């Protein structure tokens, strides 16, 4: 049996004073994910490569806490150049199926390690309905 509150540091590269993903009951909060590789370095290729990798890292963080992208209800994206919003939208549309989660997009002056995009998420893990059960709860 799992505890009511858990933290997960899967994919955690260096020592930060927070959890990569934190689960409390059916809620999972994922700290900002950057477009970094397993060694903690930004992936080459600029915005599109970093953005794709940030979402891949978001997937890994969700999975480490027992969630998936299907469970995400809210995303916050931080961009160092708000003009990249349309490129973010393209990646977002490819990553999430309809209906997509709510999202905010915030322009910022700078991000850690010189990154150009960071994404964080809030998810609600829903148990699969029992055979013959209703799948409409929470809709």
N, C-alpha and C positions, 0 to 999 in steps of 0.2 A: 504494500500500500504506500502511495506517495504522500509526502507531507503536504499540508495546505499551501505552503509557500516554498518555492524552490528557486535557486539561481543556477544558471548554466554559463560556463565559461568556454564552451566548445568554440574553437576557432580563435580564442583569445590569444593574441600574440605577445603583447607586452603588458606590464602591470599598470592598469588603470584602476581608479578607486570606485569602479562600478561594474555591474554585471553586463555581459554582452546581451543576455536575454534573462528576463525575470518572470517567473510564472507564479501567480497567486490564484488558486482555484482554476477557473476556466479562462482567466485573462493572462495574456503574454505580452509584455512590453519588450521591444527590441531596441537597444541603444543604437545610435547612428552608425551606419555601416558605410565604409568608404570603399573605393575601387582599388583595394590593395590585394596583393597575392599572399600566399601562405607565409612568406618571409616578412610580410609587413611593408613591402615596397609598393608604391603606386604602379599600376600596370601601365605600360606604354601605350600611346595611341590617342591621347587626349580625351575629350569629353565622352565620346561614344563608348570607348573601351572602358573608361572608369565607371560610367553609368551602368553598363552591362555587368561589370564585376561587382559593383555595389549591390545590385539586385541578386546576384548569385550569392554574395555573402549574407544578404538578408535571408535568403532561403535556408542557408546553413544554420543561421542563428535561430530561426523559427523552428527548424527540425530539432535542434538541440534542446528545445523546451517542449517538444511534443506537439508542435503546431505545424501548419503548412501555409502556403500563400492563399489557399482557399479560405483560411480562417481570418485573414487580415480584414479589419474593418476601417482602419485609418492609417494613412501614410503621411509623413511630413518629409518633404524634400528640400534640401538647402543647396542653392546654386550660387557660385561666385559671380556668375554672369547671367542675369535673369533672361537675357536674350536666348539662352540655351533651353528655355522652357519647352519649345516645340520639339526639340530633340529628346528631352526628358519624356514628353508625352508619347513619342513613338516607342521608346523603350517600355514605358508603363503599359501601353496598350498591348505590347507583345508579351509582357510578363504576366499580367492579370487577365483572367477571363471575365466576361460579363456575368453578373453585374460587378463592376470594379469597385474597390473600396473608396471611401471618401479620401480626399487628398488636399493638403495645403502645400504651396510652393513658396519658399521664402528666399529672397535675395540677401546674401551676406557678403561682408567685406573679405573674409578669408575663412579657410577650413584647415584642420590639422594636416600636416605633411605636405601642404601645398595642393591638396585635392581641389577639384572643381565641383564635385557633387557629393552629397551625403544623404542617405535615406534612413529613416527610422520608422517603426511601425507598432501598431497596437492590434492584437489579435484576440479573438474569442474562440476557444477550442470547443467545438460542439461534438458531443458524442454521436456516433452513428445511431439512427433510430433502430429500435428492435424490429424484428420481422413483424409486419403488420402494424407497426407504430406510425405515428405521424411525423412528417419531416417539415412541418410548417412552423414549429416553435421558433420564435425569434424573427419571424418574417413580417 
